Protein backbone atom coordinates (compact mmCIF):
# COMPACT_ATOMS: atom_id res chain seq x y z
CA UNK A 1 0.00 0.00 0.00
CA UNK A 2 1.35 3.40 -0.86
CA UNK A 3 0.32 6.89 -1.81
CA UNK A 4 2.77 8.28 -4.33
CA UNK A 5 2.89 11.87 -5.53
CA UNK A 6 4.64 12.49 -8.85
CA UNK A 7 5.83 15.99 -9.73
CA UNK A 8 7.25 17.59 -12.86
CA UNK A 9 8.29 21.23 -12.61
CA UNK A 10 10.71 24.05 -13.34
CA UNK A 11 11.04 23.63 -17.06
CA UNK A 12 7.80 23.69 -19.01
CA UNK A 13 4.29 22.52 -18.16
CA UNK A 14 4.52 21.68 -14.47
CA UNK A 15 2.18 18.98 -13.28
CA UNK A 16 1.30 16.64 -10.43
CA UNK A 17 -0.06 13.10 -10.40
CA UNK A 18 -1.26 10.90 -7.56
CA UNK A 19 -1.03 7.12 -7.67
CA UNK A 20 -2.65 5.25 -4.79
CA UNK A 21 -1.90 1.52 -4.62
CA UNK A 22 -1.12 1.53 -8.32
CA UNK A 23 -4.36 3.29 -9.32
CA UNK A 24 -4.02 6.61 -11.16
CA UNK A 25 -6.30 8.69 -8.94
CA UNK A 26 -5.59 12.17 -10.27
CA UNK A 27 -3.29 14.15 -12.55
CA UNK A 28 -3.33 17.75 -13.73
CA UNK A 29 -1.18 20.52 -15.18
CA UNK A 30 -0.54 23.58 -13.05
CA UNK A 31 -1.49 25.99 -15.89
CA UNK A 32 -5.16 25.01 -15.61
CA UNK A 33 -5.34 26.38 -12.07
CA UNK A 34 -3.03 29.39 -12.31
CA UNK A 35 -4.39 30.29 -15.80
CA UNK A 36 -0.78 30.83 -16.95
CA UNK A 37 -0.14 28.77 -20.08
CA UNK A 38 2.66 26.19 -19.73
CA UNK A 39 3.24 27.41 -16.14
CA UNK A 40 6.70 26.10 -15.18
CA UNK A 41 6.46 26.94 -11.45
CA UNK A 42 6.11 24.60 -8.48
CA UNK A 43 2.74 22.86 -9.08
CA UNK A 44 1.22 23.79 -5.72
CA UNK A 45 -2.37 23.98 -7.03
CA UNK A 46 -2.11 20.74 -8.98
CA UNK A 47 -0.74 18.95 -5.91
CA UNK A 48 -3.47 20.39 -3.73
CA UNK A 49 -6.10 19.23 -6.22
CA UNK A 50 -4.62 15.69 -6.48
CA UNK A 51 -4.62 15.25 -2.70
CA UNK A 52 -8.14 16.65 -2.37
CA UNK A 53 -9.41 14.32 -5.08
CA UNK A 54 -8.03 11.34 -3.15
CA UNK A 55 -9.25 12.68 0.21
CA UNK A 56 -5.69 12.88 1.49
CA UNK A 57 -3.37 15.38 3.15
CA UNK A 58 0.36 15.92 2.56
CA UNK A 59 1.02 13.79 5.65
CA UNK A 60 -0.58 10.79 3.90
CA UNK A 61 1.95 10.84 1.06
CA UNK A 62 4.43 7.95 1.34
CA UNK A 63 6.75 8.95 -1.50
CA UNK A 64 7.28 12.09 -3.52
CA UNK A 65 8.84 11.37 -6.89
CA UNK A 66 10.37 14.10 -9.03
CA UNK A 67 10.48 13.35 -12.77
CA UNK A 68 14.15 14.02 -13.40
CA UNK A 69 17.54 14.23 -11.74
CA UNK A 70 18.29 17.90 -11.24
CA UNK A 71 22.00 17.49 -10.55
CA UNK A 72 22.55 15.54 -13.77
CA UNK A 73 20.73 18.24 -15.70
CA UNK A 74 22.84 20.88 -13.98
CA UNK A 75 25.91 18.90 -14.98
CA UNK A 76 24.78 18.97 -18.62
CA UNK A 77 24.32 22.75 -18.54
CA UNK A 78 27.71 23.20 -16.93
CA UNK A 79 29.53 20.85 -19.28
CA UNK A 80 27.82 22.28 -22.34
CA UNK A 81 28.78 25.76 -21.23
CA UNK A 82 32.40 24.76 -20.62
CA UNK A 83 32.60 23.06 -24.00
CA UNK A 84 31.54 26.27 -25.75
CA UNK A 85 33.04 28.89 -23.35
CA UNK A 86 33.44 31.80 -23.56
CA UNK A 87 30.57 31.69 -26.07
CA UNK A 88 27.27 31.17 -24.31
CA UNK A 89 28.05 33.19 -21.23
CA UNK A 90 24.86 35.20 -21.61
CA UNK A 91 22.52 32.22 -21.66
CA UNK A 92 24.57 30.55 -18.94
CA UNK A 93 24.41 33.59 -16.69
CA UNK A 94 20.64 33.78 -17.21
CA UNK A 95 20.11 30.13 -16.32
CA UNK A 96 22.41 29.88 -13.33
CA UNK A 97 20.56 32.05 -10.78
CA UNK A 98 17.39 29.98 -11.31
CA UNK A 99 19.37 26.82 -10.82
CA UNK A 100 21.09 28.01 -7.70
CA UNK A 101 17.86 29.32 -6.25
CA UNK A 102 15.50 26.44 -7.00
CA UNK A 103 16.77 23.42 -8.78
CA UNK A 104 19.90 22.52 -6.85
CA UNK A 105 17.96 22.76 -3.62
CA UNK A 106 14.97 20.93 -4.99
CA UNK A 107 14.33 18.68 -1.98
CA UNK A 108 14.04 21.78 0.19
CA UNK A 109 11.80 23.53 -2.37
CA UNK A 110 9.53 20.48 -2.59
CA UNK A 111 9.28 20.10 1.18
CA UNK A 112 8.50 23.77 1.56
CA UNK A 113 5.89 23.54 -1.22
CA UNK A 114 4.14 20.59 0.39
CA UNK A 115 4.05 22.29 3.76
CA UNK A 116 4.49 21.05 7.27
CA UNK A 117 3.72 17.45 7.97
CA UNK A 118 5.35 15.88 4.93
CA UNK A 119 7.93 13.35 5.90
CA UNK A 120 7.83 11.35 2.71
CA UNK A 121 11.19 10.56 1.14
CA UNK A 122 11.84 12.34 -2.14
CA UNK A 123 12.92 10.14 -5.00
CA UNK A 124 14.36 11.36 -8.30
CA UNK A 125 13.79 9.30 -11.43
CA UNK A 126 15.57 9.77 -14.73
CA UNK A 127 13.76 12.07 -17.19
CA UNK A 128 13.42 9.45 -19.92
CA UNK A 129 12.65 6.73 -17.39
CA UNK A 130 9.69 8.90 -16.39
CA UNK A 131 8.58 9.26 -20.02
CA UNK A 132 9.04 5.52 -20.59
CA UNK A 133 7.11 4.64 -17.42
CA UNK A 134 4.27 6.98 -18.43
CA UNK A 135 4.08 5.16 -21.78
CA UNK A 136 4.32 1.56 -20.65
CA UNK A 137 2.71 1.19 -17.22
CA UNK A 138 -0.74 2.63 -18.10
CA UNK A 139 -0.76 0.90 -21.51
CA UNK A 140 -2.98 -2.11 -22.24
CA UNK A 141 0.06 -4.29 -23.01
CA UNK A 142 1.66 -6.90 -20.75
CA UNK A 143 4.84 -6.43 -22.73
CA UNK A 144 5.85 -3.92 -25.36
CA UNK A 145 8.75 -2.12 -26.96
CA UNK A 146 9.22 1.42 -25.62
CA UNK A 147 10.32 4.50 -27.55
CA UNK A 148 10.79 7.92 -25.96
CA UNK A 149 11.62 10.99 -28.03
CA UNK A 150 11.86 14.57 -26.84
CA UNK A 151 13.97 17.75 -26.91
CA UNK A 152 16.24 16.83 -24.04
CA UNK A 153 16.06 15.57 -20.47
CA UNK A 154 19.21 15.40 -18.37
CA UNK A 155 21.43 14.25 -21.24
CA UNK A 156 19.23 11.90 -23.17
CA UNK A 157 17.01 12.84 -26.12
CA UNK A 158 15.94 9.42 -27.38
CA UNK A 159 15.69 6.03 -25.70
CA UNK A 160 14.29 2.67 -26.47
CA UNK A 161 13.93 -0.60 -24.65
CA UNK A 162 11.32 -3.03 -23.42
CA UNK A 163 8.58 -3.09 -20.81
CA UNK A 164 7.54 -6.43 -19.32
CA UNK A 165 5.10 -6.91 -16.46
CA UNK A 166 6.12 -4.45 -13.76
CA UNK A 167 9.51 -3.49 -15.18
CA UNK A 168 10.91 -1.31 -17.89
CA UNK A 169 14.41 -1.58 -19.23
CA UNK A 170 15.89 1.06 -21.51
CA UNK A 171 18.76 -0.40 -23.45
CA UNK A 172 19.74 2.25 -26.01
CA UNK A 173 19.90 6.00 -26.06
CA UNK A 174 20.95 9.03 -28.05
CA UNK A 175 22.33 11.99 -26.13
CA UNK A 176 22.30 15.77 -26.30
CA UNK A 177 22.97 17.75 -28.46
CA UNK A 178 21.68 15.22 -30.98
CA UNK A 179 17.92 15.49 -30.69
CA UNK A 180 15.03 15.00 -33.10
CA UNK A 181 12.90 17.17 -30.80
CA UNK A 182 15.40 20.03 -30.84
CA UNK A 183 15.79 19.76 -34.63
CA UNK A 184 11.99 20.08 -35.01
CA UNK A 185 12.01 22.96 -32.52
CA UNK A 186 14.84 24.67 -34.43
CA UNK A 187 12.78 24.68 -37.63
CA UNK A 188 9.71 25.74 -35.59
CA UNK A 189 11.73 28.69 -34.33
CA UNK A 190 13.07 29.54 -37.79
CA UNK A 191 9.51 29.53 -39.17
CA UNK A 192 8.48 32.09 -36.54
CA UNK A 193 6.55 29.87 -34.11
CA UNK A 194 7.16 29.44 -30.40
CA UNK A 195 9.48 26.66 -29.31
CA UNK A 196 7.81 24.10 -27.03
CA UNK A 197 4.30 24.88 -28.27
CA UNK A 198 4.44 25.98 -31.92
CA UNK A 199 5.70 22.55 -33.07
CA UNK A 200 2.07 21.48 -33.39
CA UNK A 201 1.37 24.43 -35.70
CA UNK A 202 4.36 23.56 -37.85
CA UNK A 203 3.00 20.03 -38.19
CA UNK A 204 -0.35 21.54 -39.26
CA UNK A 205 1.43 23.77 -41.80
CA UNK A 206 3.29 20.85 -43.42
CA UNK A 207 0.42 19.68 -45.71
CA UNK A 208 0.57 23.05 -47.54
CA UNK A 209 4.20 22.55 -48.49
CA UNK A 210 6.40 20.29 -50.57
CA UNK A 211 9.39 18.64 -48.93
CA UNK A 212 11.86 20.43 -51.19
CA UNK A 213 14.35 21.08 -48.36
CA UNK A 214 14.50 17.48 -47.23
CA UNK A 215 17.81 16.83 -48.98
CA UNK A 216 19.33 20.01 -47.62
CA UNK A 217 18.30 19.02 -44.09
CA UNK A 218 19.65 15.48 -44.32
CA UNK A 219 22.84 16.60 -46.05
CA UNK A 220 23.73 19.45 -43.70
CA UNK A 221 21.76 19.36 -40.46
CA UNK A 222 21.17 15.73 -39.58
CA UNK A 223 22.89 12.54 -40.58
CA UNK A 224 20.09 10.01 -40.39
CA UNK A 225 21.27 6.39 -40.48
CA UNK A 226 19.15 3.57 -41.92
CA UNK A 227 18.66 2.19 -38.38
CA UNK A 228 17.07 5.47 -37.26
CA UNK A 229 20.02 6.70 -35.22
CA UNK A 230 21.25 10.19 -36.06
CA UNK A 231 23.93 12.78 -35.57
CA UNK A 232 23.37 16.53 -35.82
CA UNK A 233 25.85 19.05 -37.13
CA UNK A 234 26.11 21.68 -34.38
CA UNK A 235 27.63 24.25 -36.75
CA UNK A 236 24.07 25.23 -37.70
CA UNK A 237 22.53 25.50 -34.25
CA UNK A 238 22.79 27.85 -31.34
CA UNK A 239 20.94 26.02 -28.56
CA UNK A 240 24.06 24.79 -26.79
CA UNK A 241 25.53 28.23 -26.27
CA UNK A 242 22.98 30.89 -27.21
CA UNK A 243 19.51 32.21 -26.57
CA UNK A 244 18.22 31.21 -29.99
CA UNK A 245 17.79 27.83 -31.64
CA UNK A 246 19.54 28.55 -34.96
CA UNK A 247 22.42 30.72 -36.15
CA UNK A 248 23.66 32.66 -39.19
CA UNK A 249 24.88 29.56 -40.94
CA UNK A 250 21.39 28.04 -40.64
CA UNK A 251 19.91 31.29 -42.07
CA UNK A 252 22.36 31.17 -44.98
CA UNK A 253 21.46 27.55 -45.71
CA UNK A 254 17.76 28.45 -46.07
CA UNK A 255 18.33 31.78 -47.78
CA UNK A 256 17.45 34.39 -45.16
CA UNK A 257 16.71 35.16 -41.54
CA UNK A 258 14.05 33.48 -39.37
CA UNK A 259 10.42 34.58 -39.97
CA UNK A 260 9.11 37.25 -37.67
CA UNK A 261 6.25 35.88 -35.56
CA UNK A 262 2.84 37.14 -36.81
CA UNK A 263 4.26 38.15 -40.22
CA UNK A 264 3.00 36.47 -43.40
CA UNK A 265 3.68 32.81 -43.84
CA UNK A 266 5.40 32.23 -47.17
CA UNK A 267 5.63 29.15 -49.35
CA UNK A 268 9.19 28.69 -48.08
CA UNK A 269 7.92 28.18 -44.52
CA UNK A 270 5.33 25.67 -45.69
CA UNK A 271 7.99 23.81 -47.66
CA UNK A 272 10.29 23.82 -44.65
CA UNK A 273 7.47 22.48 -42.48
CA UNK A 274 6.79 19.72 -45.02
CA UNK A 275 10.50 18.95 -45.21
CA UNK A 276 11.17 18.66 -41.47
CA UNK A 277 7.96 16.67 -41.10
CA UNK A 278 9.15 14.24 -43.79
CA UNK A 279 12.56 13.88 -42.10
CA UNK A 280 10.88 13.26 -38.74
CA UNK A 281 8.58 10.63 -40.22
CA UNK A 282 11.54 8.89 -41.90
CA UNK A 283 13.40 8.87 -38.57
CA UNK A 284 10.43 7.58 -36.58
CA UNK A 285 9.69 4.84 -39.16
CA UNK A 286 13.35 3.78 -39.26
CA UNK A 287 13.54 3.69 -35.46
CA UNK A 288 10.31 1.70 -35.36
CA UNK A 289 11.77 -0.94 -37.70
CA UNK A 290 14.99 -1.21 -35.70
CA UNK A 291 13.24 -1.44 -32.34
CA UNK A 292 10.85 -4.05 -33.69
CA UNK A 293 13.72 -6.13 -35.02
CA UNK A 294 15.83 -5.84 -31.89
CA UNK A 295 13.13 -6.37 -29.29
CA UNK A 296 10.88 -8.82 -31.15
CA UNK A 297 7.87 -7.12 -29.53
CA UNK A 298 4.48 -7.00 -31.29
CA UNK A 299 3.39 -3.75 -29.68
CA UNK A 300 4.98 -0.37 -29.09
CA UNK A 301 4.43 2.37 -26.50
CA UNK A 302 5.65 5.94 -26.89
CA UNK A 303 6.08 9.18 -24.93
CA UNK A 304 8.16 12.37 -25.01
CA UNK A 305 7.21 15.59 -26.82
CA UNK A 306 7.92 14.15 -30.29
CA UNK A 307 5.28 11.46 -29.62
CA UNK A 308 2.70 14.26 -29.96
CA UNK A 309 3.53 14.27 -33.68
CA UNK A 310 0.32 12.47 -34.62
CA UNK A 311 1.12 12.50 -38.33
CA UNK A 312 4.30 10.47 -37.73
CA UNK A 313 2.41 8.25 -35.27
CA UNK A 314 -0.35 7.56 -37.83
CA UNK A 315 2.22 6.53 -40.43
CA UNK A 316 4.08 4.33 -37.96
CA UNK A 317 0.85 2.51 -37.13
CA UNK A 318 -0.27 2.16 -40.78
CA UNK A 319 3.09 1.45 -42.40
CA UNK A 320 5.26 0.23 -39.54
CA UNK A 321 5.90 -3.25 -38.20
CA UNK A 322 3.91 -3.03 -34.95
CA UNK A 323 0.48 -4.59 -34.49
CA UNK A 324 -0.59 -1.83 -32.15
CA UNK A 325 0.77 1.35 -30.61
CA UNK A 326 -0.20 3.08 -27.37
CA UNK A 327 0.93 6.63 -26.74
CA UNK A 328 0.81 8.47 -23.42
CA UNK A 329 -1.65 11.36 -23.95
CA UNK A 330 0.41 13.65 -21.72
CA UNK A 331 3.44 12.79 -23.82
CA UNK A 332 5.31 16.01 -22.96
CA UNK A 333 6.98 16.77 -19.65
CA UNK A 334 3.69 17.10 -17.74
CA UNK A 335 3.27 13.34 -18.22
CA UNK A 336 6.64 12.87 -16.51
CA UNK A 337 4.86 13.44 -13.17
CA UNK A 338 2.61 10.45 -13.85
CA UNK A 339 5.47 8.32 -15.15
CA UNK A 340 7.61 9.10 -12.11
CA UNK A 341 4.87 8.04 -9.70
CA UNK A 342 4.13 4.82 -11.63
CA UNK A 343 7.85 4.03 -11.86
CA UNK A 344 8.09 4.18 -8.08
CA UNK A 345 5.04 1.95 -7.56
CA UNK A 346 6.02 -0.76 -10.02
CA UNK A 347 9.74 -0.71 -10.48
CA UNK A 348 11.06 0.62 -7.18
CA UNK A 349 8.48 -0.92 -4.85
CA UNK A 350 8.17 -4.03 -7.03
CA UNK A 351 4.38 -4.24 -6.97
CA UNK A 352 2.79 -6.65 -9.43
CA UNK A 353 1.17 -5.30 -12.59
CA UNK A 354 -1.93 -7.30 -13.47
CA UNK A 355 -2.61 -8.32 -17.08
CA UNK A 356 -5.08 -5.98 -18.70
CA UNK A 357 -7.26 -5.48 -21.73
CA UNK A 358 -7.87 -1.74 -21.62
CA UNK A 359 -5.41 0.98 -20.73
CA UNK A 360 -5.31 2.42 -17.19
CA UNK A 361 -5.33 6.06 -18.29
CA UNK A 362 -9.11 6.39 -17.74
CA UNK A 363 -9.58 8.35 -20.94
CA UNK A 364 -7.05 10.80 -19.44
CA UNK A 365 -10.01 12.31 -17.57
CA UNK A 366 -7.91 12.70 -14.44
CA UNK A 367 -8.58 16.33 -13.52
CA UNK A 368 -11.24 18.01 -11.36
CA UNK A 369 -14.94 17.60 -11.96
CA UNK A 370 -17.81 19.79 -10.85
CA UNK A 371 -21.17 18.44 -9.84
CA UNK A 372 -24.55 19.73 -11.02
CA UNK A 373 -24.97 21.48 -7.70
CA UNK A 374 -21.53 23.13 -8.01
CA UNK A 375 -22.62 24.36 -11.43
CA UNK A 376 -26.01 25.65 -10.15
CA UNK A 377 -24.37 27.38 -7.26
CA UNK A 378 -22.01 29.17 -9.61
CA UNK A 379 -24.66 30.06 -12.20
CA UNK A 380 -27.14 31.30 -9.59
CA UNK A 381 -24.38 33.42 -8.04
CA UNK A 382 -23.65 34.88 -11.50
CA UNK A 383 -27.42 35.45 -12.05
CA UNK A 384 -27.20 33.57 -15.31
CA UNK A 385 -30.27 32.38 -17.22
CA UNK A 386 -30.18 28.66 -17.87
CA UNK A 387 -32.31 25.58 -18.11
CA UNK A 388 -31.60 22.11 -16.88
CA UNK A 389 -31.99 18.89 -18.84
CA UNK A 390 -34.03 16.39 -16.83
CA UNK A 391 -32.14 13.38 -18.15
CA UNK A 392 -29.09 12.56 -20.19
CA UNK A 393 -31.34 11.60 -23.11
CA UNK A 394 -32.91 15.06 -23.04
CA UNK A 395 -29.48 16.72 -22.77
CA UNK A 396 -27.98 14.98 -25.80
CA UNK A 397 -31.22 15.44 -27.73
CA UNK A 398 -31.27 19.18 -27.19
CA UNK A 399 -27.54 19.63 -27.84
CA UNK A 400 -27.65 17.50 -31.01
CA UNK A 401 -30.51 19.67 -32.34
CA UNK A 402 -28.55 22.86 -31.58
CA UNK A 403 -25.46 21.46 -33.29
CA UNK A 404 -27.52 20.63 -36.36
CA UNK A 405 -28.54 24.30 -36.49
CA UNK A 406 -24.82 25.11 -36.77
CA UNK A 407 -24.65 26.43 -33.22
CA UNK A 408 -21.22 26.42 -31.62
CA UNK A 409 -21.37 24.69 -28.25
CA UNK A 410 -19.07 24.89 -25.23
CA UNK A 411 -19.15 21.36 -23.82
CA UNK A 412 -18.05 21.07 -20.18
CA UNK A 413 -18.54 17.58 -18.75
CA UNK A 414 -16.96 15.43 -16.07
CA UNK A 415 -13.29 15.39 -15.15
CA UNK A 416 -10.84 17.65 -16.98
CA UNK A 417 -8.32 16.14 -19.37
CA UNK A 418 -4.69 15.49 -18.41
CA UNK A 419 -2.38 16.36 -21.32
CA UNK A 420 -2.40 19.07 -23.97
CA UNK A 421 -5.48 17.97 -25.94
CA UNK A 422 -9.15 18.61 -25.17
CA UNK A 423 -10.84 15.22 -25.43
CA UNK A 424 -14.48 16.11 -24.95
CA UNK A 425 -14.49 17.12 -21.28
CA UNK A 426 -13.47 20.77 -21.88
CA UNK A 427 -14.20 21.14 -25.59
CA UNK A 428 -15.90 23.45 -28.03
CA UNK A 429 -17.88 21.41 -30.52
CA UNK A 430 -19.70 22.06 -33.78
CA UNK A 431 -21.11 20.56 -36.98
CA UNK A 432 -18.23 19.40 -39.24
CA UNK A 433 -20.46 19.36 -42.34
CA UNK A 434 -20.81 23.13 -42.28
CA UNK A 435 -18.50 24.76 -44.83
CA UNK A 436 -18.25 27.93 -42.75
CA UNK A 437 -17.60 26.23 -39.38
CA UNK A 438 -13.81 26.32 -39.67
CA UNK A 439 -13.64 30.06 -40.31
CA UNK A 440 -16.38 30.92 -37.78
CA UNK A 441 -14.80 28.95 -34.96
CA UNK A 442 -11.39 30.44 -35.64
CA UNK A 443 -12.44 34.05 -35.98
CA UNK A 444 -15.36 34.37 -33.59
CA UNK A 445 -14.38 31.94 -30.87
CA UNK A 446 -10.63 31.48 -30.90
CA UNK A 447 -9.81 34.98 -32.22
CA UNK A 448 -7.16 33.68 -34.52
CA UNK A 449 -6.76 33.43 -38.24
CA UNK A 450 -5.77 29.90 -38.65
CA UNK A 451 -4.61 27.77 -41.52
CA UNK A 452 -5.36 24.65 -39.53
CA UNK A 453 -8.62 22.75 -39.79
CA UNK A 454 -10.10 21.43 -36.56
CA UNK A 455 -9.90 17.90 -35.26
CA UNK A 456 -12.80 15.45 -35.57
CA UNK A 457 -14.31 13.33 -32.82
CA UNK A 458 -15.98 10.22 -34.18
CA UNK A 459 -17.83 7.27 -32.69
CA UNK A 460 -15.33 4.46 -32.23
CA UNK A 461 -17.44 1.93 -34.13
CA UNK A 462 -17.93 4.32 -37.07
CA UNK A 463 -14.31 5.52 -37.36
CA UNK A 464 -13.21 3.10 -40.08
CA UNK A 465 -16.23 4.03 -42.23
CA UNK A 466 -15.05 7.62 -42.37
CA UNK A 467 -11.28 7.49 -41.94
CA UNK A 468 -8.48 5.19 -43.07
CA UNK A 469 -8.04 3.46 -39.72
CA UNK A 470 -8.13 -0.28 -39.13
CA UNK A 471 -11.35 -1.21 -37.25
CA UNK A 472 -9.15 -3.01 -34.68
CA UNK A 473 -7.42 0.26 -33.85
CA UNK A 474 -8.65 3.25 -31.92
CA UNK A 475 -7.39 6.77 -31.26
CA UNK A 476 -8.94 7.76 -27.93
CA UNK A 477 -6.31 10.42 -27.24
CA UNK A 478 -6.19 12.25 -30.59
CA UNK A 479 -2.66 11.04 -31.21
CA UNK A 480 -3.11 9.58 -34.68
CA UNK A 481 -3.77 11.25 -37.98
CA UNK A 482 -5.73 9.30 -40.57
CA UNK A 483 -6.92 10.30 -44.06
CA UNK A 484 -10.63 10.87 -44.78
CA UNK A 485 -11.87 7.97 -46.92
CA UNK A 486 -12.37 8.54 -50.66
CA UNK A 487 -16.12 8.06 -50.48
CA UNK A 488 -16.46 11.12 -48.24
CA UNK A 489 -14.22 13.31 -50.38
CA UNK A 490 -15.85 15.93 -52.59
CA UNK A 491 -15.26 16.48 -56.25
CA UNK A 492 -12.98 19.46 -56.56
CA UNK A 493 -13.04 21.65 -59.67
CA UNK A 494 -9.82 22.63 -61.45
CA UNK A 495 -10.25 26.14 -60.16
CA UNK A 496 -10.64 24.88 -56.56
CA UNK A 497 -7.65 22.60 -56.99
CA UNK A 498 -5.59 25.59 -58.02
CA UNK A 499 -6.72 27.49 -54.91
CA UNK A 500 -5.91 24.51 -52.69
CA UNK A 501 -2.41 24.31 -54.12
CA UNK A 502 -1.30 27.86 -54.72
CA UNK A 503 -3.50 30.55 -53.15
CA UNK A 504 -1.17 32.76 -51.11
CA UNK A 505 -3.87 33.08 -48.44
CA UNK A 506 -3.90 29.78 -46.59
CA UNK A 507 -7.42 30.42 -45.30
CA UNK A 508 -8.69 30.29 -48.87
CA UNK A 509 -6.91 27.00 -49.38
CA UNK A 510 -8.32 25.44 -46.24
CA UNK A 511 -11.81 26.74 -47.00
CA UNK A 512 -12.21 24.78 -50.24
CA UNK A 513 -14.81 22.15 -49.26
CA UNK A 514 -12.86 18.95 -49.89
CA UNK A 515 -15.12 16.48 -48.19
CA UNK A 516 -18.56 16.08 -46.66
CA UNK A 517 -16.92 17.07 -43.34
CA UNK A 518 -14.86 20.07 -44.51
CA UNK A 519 -14.27 21.63 -41.07
CA UNK A 520 -12.10 18.68 -40.05
CA UNK A 521 -10.40 17.79 -43.35
CA UNK A 522 -6.94 19.16 -44.04
CA UNK A 523 -5.74 20.13 -47.55
CA UNK A 524 -4.10 16.70 -47.89
CA UNK A 525 -7.35 15.03 -46.69
CA UNK A 526 -5.80 14.12 -43.34
CA UNK A 527 -7.64 14.45 -40.02
CA UNK A 528 -6.43 14.42 -36.41
CA UNK A 529 -8.71 11.78 -35.11
CA UNK A 530 -10.21 11.12 -31.68
CA UNK A 531 -12.35 8.01 -31.41
CA UNK A 532 -15.05 8.16 -28.72
CA UNK A 533 -16.38 5.05 -26.98
CA UNK A 534 -18.96 4.26 -24.30
CA UNK A 535 -16.47 3.12 -21.71
CA UNK A 536 -14.30 6.26 -21.65
CA UNK A 537 -16.85 8.98 -22.36
CA UNK A 538 -20.41 7.63 -22.47
CA UNK A 539 -22.12 11.02 -22.57
CA UNK A 540 -20.08 12.22 -25.54
CA UNK A 541 -20.67 8.90 -27.30
CA UNK A 542 -24.41 9.35 -26.70
CA UNK A 543 -24.27 12.85 -28.16
CA UNK A 544 -22.44 11.61 -31.28
CA UNK A 545 -24.97 8.83 -31.67
CA UNK A 546 -27.89 11.26 -31.41
CA UNK A 547 -26.23 13.61 -33.89
CA UNK A 548 -25.75 10.68 -36.26
CA UNK A 549 -29.43 9.72 -35.93
CA UNK A 550 -30.44 13.23 -36.91
CA UNK A 551 -27.89 13.83 -39.67
CA UNK A 552 -26.29 10.52 -40.70
CA UNK A 553 -22.93 11.91 -39.57
CA UNK A 554 -21.21 10.36 -36.48
CA UNK A 555 -18.53 13.06 -36.47
CA UNK A 556 -18.26 16.43 -34.68
CA UNK A 557 -15.68 19.19 -34.70
CA UNK A 558 -13.72 19.33 -31.46
CA UNK A 559 -11.44 22.11 -30.34
CA UNK A 560 -10.11 23.01 -26.92
CA UNK A 561 -12.31 25.14 -24.67
CA UNK A 562 -10.24 28.35 -24.56
CA UNK A 563 -9.31 31.40 -26.61
CA UNK A 564 -5.93 31.82 -28.22
CA UNK A 565 -3.11 31.70 -25.66
CA UNK A 566 -5.44 30.75 -22.78
CA UNK A 567 -4.98 27.48 -20.89
CA UNK A 568 -7.95 25.14 -21.41
CA UNK A 569 -10.77 26.07 -19.00
CA UNK A 570 -10.87 24.20 -15.70
CA UNK A 571 -13.83 25.49 -13.67
CA UNK A 572 -17.42 26.50 -14.55
CA UNK A 573 -16.31 30.08 -13.94
CA UNK A 574 -13.48 29.82 -16.52
CA UNK A 575 -15.94 28.32 -19.00
CA UNK A 576 -18.61 30.98 -18.41
CA UNK A 577 -16.06 33.77 -18.85
CA UNK A 578 -14.92 32.25 -22.16
CA UNK A 579 -18.58 31.84 -23.22
CA UNK A 580 -19.28 35.53 -22.52
CA UNK A 581 -16.03 36.72 -24.06
CA UNK A 582 -16.58 34.94 -27.38
CA UNK A 583 -19.40 34.42 -29.85
CA UNK A 584 -20.05 30.89 -28.65
CA UNK A 585 -23.80 30.23 -29.03
CA UNK A 586 -24.43 27.65 -26.34
CA UNK A 587 -22.77 26.62 -23.10
CA UNK A 588 -23.43 23.20 -21.59
CA UNK A 589 -22.12 22.92 -18.03
CA UNK A 590 -22.88 19.37 -16.93
CA UNK A 591 -26.70 19.27 -17.29
CA UNK A 592 -27.23 23.04 -17.39
CA UNK A 593 -27.79 24.60 -20.81
CA UNK A 594 -27.22 28.31 -21.46
CA UNK A 595 -28.23 29.96 -24.72
CA UNK A 596 -26.37 33.11 -25.64
CA UNK A 597 -29.62 34.76 -26.75
CA UNK A 598 -31.06 34.34 -23.23
CA UNK A 599 -28.01 35.64 -21.41
CA UNK A 600 -28.37 39.26 -20.43
CA UNK A 601 -24.79 39.69 -19.32
CA UNK A 602 -22.49 40.59 -22.18
CA UNK A 603 -18.91 41.70 -22.20
CA UNK A 604 -18.56 45.07 -23.88
CA UNK A 605 -15.62 45.59 -26.23
CA UNK A 606 -13.45 46.95 -23.46
CA UNK A 607 -14.13 44.05 -21.11
CA UNK A 608 -13.55 41.57 -23.91
CA UNK A 609 -10.25 43.20 -24.78
CA UNK A 610 -9.24 42.99 -21.15
CA UNK A 611 -10.15 39.31 -21.05
CA UNK A 612 -8.17 38.53 -24.19
CA UNK A 613 -5.21 40.66 -23.18
CA UNK A 614 -4.51 38.42 -20.18
CA UNK A 615 -3.18 35.73 -22.44
CA UNK A 616 0.06 35.91 -24.34
CA UNK A 617 -0.29 34.91 -27.96
CA UNK A 618 0.98 31.40 -28.47
FE1 LIG B 1 10.92 15.39 -21.88
Boltz pocket constraint, residues with backbone or C-beta under 6 A from the ligand:
constraints:
  - pocket:
      binder: B
      contacts: [[A, 127], [A, 131], [A, 150], [A, 151], [A, 152], [A, 153], [A, 304], [A, 305], [A, 331], [A, 332], [A, 333]]
      max_distance: 6.0
